[in-house]
Amino acid sequence: MAIHVALFLTLLETIALSAVLLVWANQVRGARLLVVFLAGVATWIVGNELPNWFGIATAPLAMALLSTLPLTSAAFLHFCLIFCHSPIDRRWIHAAYAGAALTALHALLRSPGEFEHFEPFTGVEWVVVPNHVGWMTSLVWACFAALGILALLMTFFHAASAQRRRQIGAVAISCGWGLLAMSGYAFAALKIPVYPWQVLAAPVFPVILVYGILRYRVFVANVWARRALASVILMALGVLVVPLTVLLPFESRWVVAIAVAATTLALRGPVWNFASRLVYPGGTLSAEDWRQWRMQLSQADTMEQLQARATAMLSQRMGMEIQTRIARDANAQALSQTATEDNGAEPTLVCSDHAGEWQTQLFGFEEAPPGQLHLAELFGTLLADAAANVERSEIARQRERESQLNARLAELGSLATTVAHDLRNPLNIIAMAVALAPQETRQEVGEQITRISRLTEDLLDYAKPWQIHLADTDIAARISALIRRMPEVETGPGLGDAFPVRLDPVRFDQAVVNLLTNARQSAASKRVLIDAERRDGAVLVHVCDDGPGIPDDLRERLFQPFASRSPGGTGLGLAIVARIMSAHGGTAELTERAPWHTCFTLTFPTTENTAS
């Protein structure tokens, strides 16, 4: 009788949990396949119990239901592969279903066994005993189940986060529990005269399986888990009170009922808190927690560090994966929209700057209990304060860098003006002194004078204060005009399109010409390429050559003044390019673009630019 009760409870649970999973199907990968698997478990239970419920005449229908067991294990394998993000070819999955279908068809046509009365199964009238077809069916089922568990174990050992490992571990444990519970029926098949006590644990299997999957994904699963746990504890306490009533000098059912009710009402609050602590570890926030959170968040120097630190702290505290996103005013609306569209995948905190004020919004917390919701809101308040502090620190550091740069440039400009003035007369005297010298001497002196003059001009240009003047400019057309007198420069396919950007045309020309000049001077085979593309809200201009490349010791200081890769260079060309790009709110970088040995990339934002 106990086995019938256990299997009936398991049947009811699988039906109820299947309905729950269908509601949350969009929130868990492979949820519909899990519903198919649970439906297969229900079919297996009905197949075993049908003759016990309605008589042995239903044995043919029961055998037909049991013949579908391989399809259940194939759905389980498919679920495990999707749940674990396994990169497996879909043809293998189709092959698994085909093999399961053929095995099920063979069992349906040949019958997988017969029902017998097995004496050790006390209270069970009919038990299925497999024949050779049934053993083959069971072998196929076991192989698919083993492959699914193997996929879970491999993912467990390679999981990127502790939450993911706990989730995979919970599913694997539930699968092992289910196999243990179902193994009791093997006693009858192997003629082992032992009562299948493990079958009595079957009702726990679907609960552990579904809760293990939803525990770290769906808040409402935790809500029901807390309610169920609290109810079980209260019922257990009520049952324990009943024997104590025998100590009373009189016997009354009303007194027993009142004692049970009073006990459950009195202990309801502590039991509820205890269940909350089990289901939601660390759900209560103390003053020390608040101080620790504030201190840890204040240690972040950048928004990226703050986002990573906040995600790790909140996920660890809430015992499930919580995402945090930090965006400035320009990206706040897009990020909030993305979080709204993805709502249901993961609870997310979006911290953004709205008109100079940092605020935190919660997405995916609709089903969170009040305690967890309050904890997330408090953490969001600290996160917003920390983001504002990081922003102020970044602005202060930027102003300090600009102040130091302006001071250095002012000093350099004054020095450059003096040097340029003092060099002109000596250079003129040198030029006149070699007027009657041989041609080779005059040519060498002239080249060196030109080099000194160019260095002086670059120095003055780099050091003097200047402003950029923005205008709507087509980068592709501007580049075409620049390389008209440079036939050796190749153009990439991207320049066939228009690239409208607001920039300073004169300074743009200067930056591109500087890069092209460097590339033409350093390219060993005289191959130089210029190309453009759109990427991530910006226009990128690439200038590449196949020269000897940039030495490793020069890469880190390439855009600093007087760092040159060519013997005749002034070392200010790339520094001027970097300053031009900074004034446009963009960047100049050394990038990798095969097969070119050297490639410089100018990135112009297509949003509103800032002049400096």
C-alpha positions in Angstrom: 0.0 0.0 0.0 2.8 2.4 0.8 4.3 2.0 -2.7 1.0 2.8 -4.2 0.7 6.0 -2.1 4.3 7.0 -3.0 3.8 6.5 -6.7 0.4 8.3 -6.7 1.9 11.3 -4.9 4.8 11.3 -7.5 2.2 11.2 -10.3 0.3 14.2 -8.9 3.6 16.1 -8.4 4.8 15.5 -11.9 1.5 16.8 -13.3 1.5 19.9 -11.1 5.2 20.6 -11.7 4.8 20.2 -15.4 2.1 22.9 -15.3 4.4 25.2 -13.3 7.2 24.6 -15.8 5.0 25.4 -18.8 4.2 28.8 -17.1 7.9 29.5 -16.7 9.1 27.9 -19.9 10.6 31.2 -21.2 12.7 31.6 -18.1 14.6 28.3 -18.2 16.5 26.8 -21.1 14.9 23.4 -22.1 11.9 23.8 -19.8 9.6 22.3 -22.3 11.8 19.2 -22.7 11.8 18.9 -19.0 8.0 18.9 -19.1 8.2 16.1 -21.7 10.5 14.2 -19.4 8.1 14.6 -16.4 5.2 13.5 -18.6 7.3 10.4 -19.4 7.8 9.7 -15.7 4.0 10.1 -15.2 3.5 7.6 -18.0 5.9 5.1 -16.4 4.0 5.4 -13.1 0.6 4.9 -14.8 2.0 1.9 -16.7 3.2 0.2 -13.5 0.0 1.0 -11.5 -2.7 0.6 -14.1 -3.3 -3.2 -13.4 -3.3 -2.5 -9.7 -5.9 0.2 -10.1 -8.2 -1.3 -12.7 -7.3 -5.0 -12.8 -5.0 -7.2 -14.9 -7.2 -6.7 -18.0 -5.5 -3.4 -18.5 -2.1 -5.1 -18.8 -1.8 -4.6 -22.7 -2.4 -0.9 -22.3 0.1 -0.7 -19.4 2.7 -2.5 -21.5 2.2 0.0 -24.3 2.7 2.8 -21.9 5.9 1.3 -20.5 7.2 0.8 -24.1 7.6 4.6 -24.4 10.3 4.6 -21.7 13.2 5.1 -24.2 11.6 8.3 -25.6 11.5 9.7 -22.0 15.2 9.1 -21.5 15.9 10.7 -25.0 14.0 13.8 -23.9 16.0 13.8 -20.7 19.3 13.6 -22.6 18.1 16.4 -24.9 17.2 18.6 -21.9 20.6 18.0 -20.2 22.4 19.0 -23.4 20.4 22.2 -23.8 20.5 23.0 -20.1 24.3 22.6 -20.0 24.8 24.6 -23.3 26.6 21.6 -24.7 28.0 22.3 -28.2 26.8 19.1 -29.9 25.6 18.7 -33.4 21.8 18.4 -33.7 22.2 15.4 -35.9 23.3 13.4 -32.8 20.2 14.5 -31.0 18.0 13.4 -33.9 19.8 10.1 -34.0 19.1 9.6 -30.3 15.4 10.3 -30.8 15.4 7.9 -33.8 17.0 5.2 -31.8 14.6 5.7 -28.9 11.6 5.6 -31.3 12.8 2.4 -32.9 13.3 0.8 -29.5 9.9 1.9 -28.3 8.3 0.6 -31.5 10.0 -2.7 -31.1 8.8 -3.0 -27.5 5.3 -2.0 -28.5 5.1 -4.7 -31.1 6.8 -7.5 -29.1 5.7 -6.5 -25.5 8.5 -5.7 -23.0 7.4 -8.2 -20.4 4.4 -9.4 -18.3 2.8 -8.6 -15.0 3.3 -11.1 -12.2 2.6 -11.3 -8.5 5.9 -10.9 -6.6 5.5 -12.0 -3.0 8.2 -9.7 -1.4 6.4 -6.6 -2.7 4.0 -6.5 0.2 0.8 -4.7 -0.7 1.5 -4.7 -4.5 -0.6 -7.1 -6.4 0.9 -6.8 -9.9 4.6 -6.1 -10.7 6.0 -5.9 -14.3 8.8 -8.4 -15.0 10.7 -7.7 -18.2 11.6 -10.2 -20.9 14.5 -9.9 -23.3 12.7 -7.1 -25.2 12.1 -5.3 -21.9 15.8 -5.7 -20.9 16.9 -4.2 -24.3 14.4 -1.3 -23.8 15.8 -0.8 -20.3 19.3 -0.9 -21.6 18.6 1.9 -24.2 16.9 3.9 -21.5 19.8 3.5 -19.1 22.3 4.5 -21.8 20.5 7.8 -22.6 20.1 8.6 -18.9 23.8 7.9 -18.3 24.8 10.2 -21.1 22.5 13.0 -19.7 24.1 12.6 -16.3 27.6 12.6 -17.8 26.8 15.9 -19.6 25.7 17.4 -16.2 28.8 16.2 -14.5 31.1 17.6 -17.2 29.3 21.0 -17.0 29.6 20.9 -13.2 33.4 20.6 -13.3 33.7 23.3 -16.0 31.1 25.7 -14.6 32.2 29.4 -14.6 30.5 30.4 -11.4 29.6 28.9 -8.1 25.9 29.5 -8.6 26.0 27.6 -11.9 27.8 24.7 -10.2 25.2 24.5 -7.4 22.4 24.5 -10.0 24.0 21.7 -12.0 24.8 19.8 -8.8 21.2 20.0 -7.7 19.9 18.6 -11.0 22.5 15.8 -10.9 21.6 14.9 -7.3 17.9 14.8 -8.2 18.6 12.5 -11.2 20.6 10.2 -8.9 17.7 10.3 -6.4 15.3 9.3 -9.2 17.4 6.4 -10.4 17.7 5.2 -6.8 13.9 5.3 -6.3 13.2 3.6 -9.6 15.8 0.9 -9.0 13.5 -0.8 -6.6 11.5 -2.4 -9.4 14.7 -4.2 -10.5 14.3 -6.4 -7.5 11.3 -8.1 -9.1 13.0 -8.3 -12.5 16.1 -10.0 -10.9 14.0 -12.1 -8.5 15.6 -10.5 -5.5 13.3 -11.1 -2.5 13.6 -7.7 -1.0 10.9 -5.0 -0.4 11.7 -1.9 -2.6 12.0 0.6 0.2 13.7 3.1 -2.1 10.5 3.5 -4.2 9.0 5.3 -1.2 11.4 8.1 -1.8 10.0 8.7 -5.3 7.8 11.7 -4.4 10.9 13.7 -3.5 12.5 13.2 -7.0 10.4 15.6 -9.1 10.5 18.3 -6.4 14.3 18.2 -6.1 14.7 18.1 -9.9 12.5 21.1 -10.7 13.5 23.1 -7.6 17.2 22.5 -8.5 16.6 24.0 -11.9 14.5 27.0 -10.8 16.3 27.7 -7.5 18.8 30.0 -9.0 16.6 31.3 -11.8 13.1 32.1 -10.7 12.2 33.9 -7.5 8.7 32.5 -7.3 10.1 29.0 -7.0 11.8 30.1 -3.8 8.5 31.6 -2.6 6.7 28.3 -2.9 9.7 26.4 -1.5 9.6 28.6 1.6 5.9 28.1 2.0 6.2 24.3 1.6 9.1 24.1 4.1 7.3 26.2 6.7 4.1 24.2 6.3 6.0 20.8 6.7 7.7 22.1 9.8 4.5 23.4 11.4 2.7 20.1 10.6 5.6 18.1 12.2 5.4 20.3 15.3 1.7 19.8 15.5 2.1 16.0 15.3 4.7 16.1 18.1 2.3 18.0 20.3 -0.4 15.3 20.1 1.5 12.7 22.3 2.1 15.3 24.9 -1.7 15.7 25.5 -1.7 12.2 27.2 -0.2 14.0 30.2 -3.4 15.8 30.8 -5.8 14.4 33.5 -8.6 14.1 31.0 -9.0 13.2 27.3 -10.7 15.5 24.8 -10.3 15.8 21.0 -11.1 19.5 21.3 -8.3 20.0 23.7 -5.9 18.2 21.4 -7.0 20.3 18.5 -6.7 23.5 20.5 -3.2 22.5 21.6 -2.1 21.8 18.1 -3.6 25.1 16.8 -2.0 27.1 19.6 1.4 25.5 19.1 1.4 26.2 15.3 0.1 29.8 15.8 2.7 30.5 18.5 5.6 29.1 16.4 4.5 30.4 13.1 6.7 33.4 13.1 10.0 31.6 14.2 9.3 28.7 11.8 8.7 31.2 9.0 11.9 33.0 9.7 13.8 29.7 9.9 12.4 28.6 6.5 13.3 32.0 5.1 16.9 31.6 6.3 17.1 28.1 4.7 15.7 29.1 1.4 17.2 32.7 1.3 20.5 32.5 3.1 21.7 35.9 4.3 18.4 37.6 3.7 18.6 39.9 6.8 20.7 43.0 6.5 22.6 44.2 9.6 24.4 47.5 10.3 27.8 45.6 9.9 26.7 44.3 6.5 25.8 47.8 5.4 29.2 49.1 6.5 31.0 46.3 4.7 29.0 46.8 1.5 29.8 50.5 1.5 33.5 49.9 2.1 33.8 47.2 -0.6 32.0 49.3 -3.2 34.0 52.4 -2.4 37.2 50.5 -3.3 36.3 50.4 -7.0 38.2 52.9 -9.1 36.3 52.5 -12.4 32.7 51.7 -13.5 33.8 48.4 -14.8 35.3 47.4 -11.5 32.2 48.6 -9.6 29.9 46.6 -11.8 31.9 43.4 -11.4 32.3 43.9 -7.7 28.6 44.6 -7.2 27.5 41.6 -9.2 29.8 39.2 -7.2 28.7 40.7 -3.8 24.9 40.6 -4.4 25.0 37.2 -6.1 26.9 35.7 -3.2 24.6 37.3 -0.6 21.3 36.3 -2.2 22.5 32.8 -3.2 21.6 33.1 -6.8 22.9 34.8 -9.9 22.0 38.5 -9.9 23.2 40.8 -12.7 24.2 44.5 -12.3 24.5 47.0 -15.1 26.0 50.5 -14.9 25.4 53.0 -17.6 25.9 56.7 -18.1 23.2 59.0 -19.3 23.8 58.3 -23.0 23.3 54.6 -22.6 20.8 54.5 -19.7 17.6 54.3 -21.7 19.0 51.6 -24.0 20.2 49.5 -21.1 16.9 49.8 -19.2 15.1 48.7 -22.4 17.3 45.7 -22.8 16.8 44.7 -19.1 13.0 45.0 -19.6 13.1 42.8 -22.7 15.3 40.2 -21.0 13.1 40.3 -17.8 12.7 36.7 -16.6 16.1 35.5 -17.6 17.9 36.9 -14.5 17.1 39.4 -11.8 19.0 42.6 -12.7 19.9 45.9 -11.1 20.4 48.7 -13.6 22.3 51.7 -12.2 22.2 54.7 -14.5 22.7 58.4 -14.6 19.5 60.3 -15.1 20.1 64.0 -15.6 23.1 64.1 -13.3 21.5 61.9 -10.6 22.4 58.2 -10.2 19.5 55.8 -9.7 19.1 52.1 -9.5 16.1 50.2 -11.1 15.2 46.6 -10.3 14.2 44.2 -13.1 13.0 40.6 -12.6 12.2 41.1 -8.9 8.4 41.0 -9.3 8.1 37.6 -7.6 10.8 38.3 -4.9 9.6 38.1 -1.3 9.6 41.4 0.7 12.8 40.6 2.5 14.8 39.9 -0.7 13.2 42.8 -2.5 14.1 45.2 0.4 17.7 43.9 0.4 18.1 44.5 -3.3 16.7 48.0 -3.0 19.1 48.9 -0.2 22.0 47.5 -2.2 20.8 49.5 -5.2 20.9 52.7 -3.0 24.6 51.9 -2.1 25.4 51.1 -5.7 24.0 54.4 -6.9 26.0 56.3 -4.3 29.2 54.4 -5.2 28.6 55.1 -8.9 28.3 58.8 -8.2 31.5 58.7 -6.2 33.4 56.8 -9.0 32.1 59.4 -11.5 33.3 62.3 -9.3 36.7 60.6 -8.9 37.0 60.0 -12.6 36.1 63.7 -13.3 38.6 64.9 -10.7 41.3 62.7 -12.2 40.5 63.8 -15.7 40.6 67.5 -14.6 43.9 66.9 -12.9 45.4 65.2 -16.0 44.1 68.1 -18.1 45.5 70.7 -15.7 48.9 68.9 -15.7 48.9 68.6 -19.5 48.0 72.2 -20.0 50.7 73.3 -17.6 53.3 71.1 -19.5 52.0 72.3 -22.8 52.3 76.0 -21.7 55.8 75.4 -20.5 56.7 73.5 -23.7 55.1 76.1 -25.9 57.1 78.9 -24.2 60.3 76.8 -24.6 59.4 75.9 -28.2 58.9 79.6 -29.2 62.2 80.6 -27.7 64.0 77.7 -29.3 62.4 78.3 -32.7 63.4 82.0 -32.5 66.9 81.2 -31.4 67.4 78.6 -34.1 66.5 80.6 -37.1 69.6 82.8 -37.2 72.1 80.0 -36.7 70.4 78.0 -39.4 70.5 80.9 -41.9 74.2 81.4 -41.1 74.9 77.6 -41.7 73.0 77.7 -45.0 75.0 80.7 -46.2 78.3 79.2 -45.0 78.0 76.1 -47.1 76.8 78.0 -50.2 80.2 77.4 -51.9 80.7 73.9 -50.6 80.4 70.8 -52.8 76.9 69.7 -54.0 76.8 66.6 -51.6 77.7 68.8 -48.6 75.1 71.4 -49.5 72.5 68.7 -49.9 73.3 67.0 -46.6 73.2 70.3 -44.7 70.0 71.3 -46.4 68.3 68.0 -45.4 69.4 68.5 -41.8 68.2 72.1 -41.8 64.8 71.0 -43.1 64.6 68.3 -40.5 65.3 70.9 -37.7 62.7 73.3 -39.2 60.1 70.5 -39.4 60.8 69.6 -35.8 60.4 73.2 -34.7 57.1 73.5 -36.6 55.8 70.3 -35.1 56.9 71.3 -31.6 55.1 74.7 -32.0 52.0 73.0 -33.3 51.9 70.4 -30.5 52.6 72.9 -27.7 50.4 75.8 -28.7 46.8 76.0 -27.5 44.3 75.4 -30.3 40.6 74.6 -30.7 38.9 72.3 -33.2 36.1 73.6 -35.4 33.5 70.9 -36.1 31.7 70.6 -39.4 29.7 67.9 -41.1 32.2 65.9 -43.1 32.2 62.8 -45.2 35.3 60.9 -44.2 35.3 58.8 -47.4 35.3 61.8 -49.6 37.9 63.6 -47.5 40.3 60.6 -47.7 39.8 60.3 -51.5 40.9 63.9 -51.8 43.9 63.4 -49.6 45.3 60.4 -51.4 44.8 61.8 -54.9 48.5 62.6 -55.1 49.5 59.3 -53.3 49.0 56.7 -56.0 50.9 54.0 -54.0 48.2 54.1 -51.2 45.6 51.4 -51.5 42.0 52.0 -50.5 39.9 49.4 -48.7 36.4 48.3 -49.7 34.8 50.2 -46.8 35.6 53.6 -48.5 33.0 52.8 -51.1 30.3 54.1 -48.6 29.8 57.5 -47.2 30.8 58.1 -43.5 29.2 61.4 -42.3 30.8 62.6 -39.1 31.1 66.0 -37.3 34.8 66.8 -37.1 37.4 69.4 -37.8 38.3 68.8 -41.5 41.8 70.5 -41.2 42.8 68.5 -38.2 41.4 65.3 -39.7 43.6 65.9 -42.7 46.6 66.5 -40.5 46.0 63.3 -38.5 45.5 61.1 -41.6 48.5 62.7 -43.5 50.7 62.1 -40.5 49.8 58.4 -40.4 50.1 58.0 -44.2 53.5 59.7 -44.1 54.8 57.4 -41.4 53.4 54.4 -43.2 55.0 55.3 -46.6 58.3 55.9 -44.9 58.4 52.7 -43.0 56.8 50.2 -45.5 59.5 47.9 -46.7 57.6 46.9 -49.9 55.8 50.2 -50.3 52.4 48.8 -49.6 50.1 51.1 -47.7 46.3 50.7 -47.1 43.7 53.1 -45.8 40.2 51.8 -45.0 37.1 52.8 -43.0 34.2 51.0 -41.3 31.3 51.5 -38.9 31.4 49.7 -35.6 29.5 50.1 -32.2 28.3 53.6 -32.9 31.6 54.9 -34.2 33.5 55.4 -37.5 36.9 53.7 -37.6 39.7 54.8 -40.0 42.5 52.2 -40.5 46.0 53.1 -41.9 48.1 50.0 -42.4 51.5 49.1 -43.9 53.6 46.0 -44.4 56.8 47.4 -43.0 58.9 45.9 -40.2 56.3 46.6 -37.5 56.6 48.4 -34.2 59.4 47.3 -31.8 58.1 46.0 -28.5 60.0 48.6 -26.4 58.2 51.4 -28.4 54.6 50.2 -28.3 53.7 51.5 -24.8 55.0 55.0 -25.5 54.2 55.2 -29.2 51.8 58.2 -28.8 54.1 60.1 -26.4 56.2 63.1 -27.7 59.5 62.2 -29.2 58.8 58.5 -29.7 59.5 57.8 -33.3 59.9 54.5 -35.2 61.6 56.1 -38.2 65.2 57.4 -38.1 64.3 60.7 -39.7 61.1 61.3 -37.8 60.5 64.1 -35.3 58.7 61.9 -32.8 55.8 64.3 -32.6 53.6 63.1 -35.5 51.8 60.4 -33.5 51.6 62.6 -30.4 49.8 65.3 -32.5 47.5 62.6 -34.0 46.6 61.4 -30.4 45.9 65.0 -29.4 43.7 65.6 -32.4 41.7 62.4 -31.7 41.3 63.3 -28.0 39.9 66.7 -29.0 37.3 64.9 -31.1 36.3 62.6 -28.2 37.9 59.7 -30.1 41.0 57.5 -29.8 44.1 56.7 -31.8 45.4 53.1 -31.3 47.9 50.6 -32.6 45.7 47.6 -33.7 46.2 44.2 -35.4 44.7 43.6 -38.8 46.1 40.6 -40.7 48.1 40.4 -43.0 49.5 43.9 -42.3 52.4 44.3 -39.9 51.4 47.7 -38.6 48.0 49.3 -38.4 46.8 52.5 -36.7 43.1 53.0 -36.1 41.4 56.3 -35.6 38.0 56.1 -33.8 35.5 58.9 -34.3 32.3 58.7 -32.2 29.2 59.4 -34.3 27.4 60.9 -31.2 27.9 64.5 -30.2 31.6 65.3 -30.1 33.3 67.5 -27.5 36.0 70.0 -28.4 39.0 70.7 -26.2 
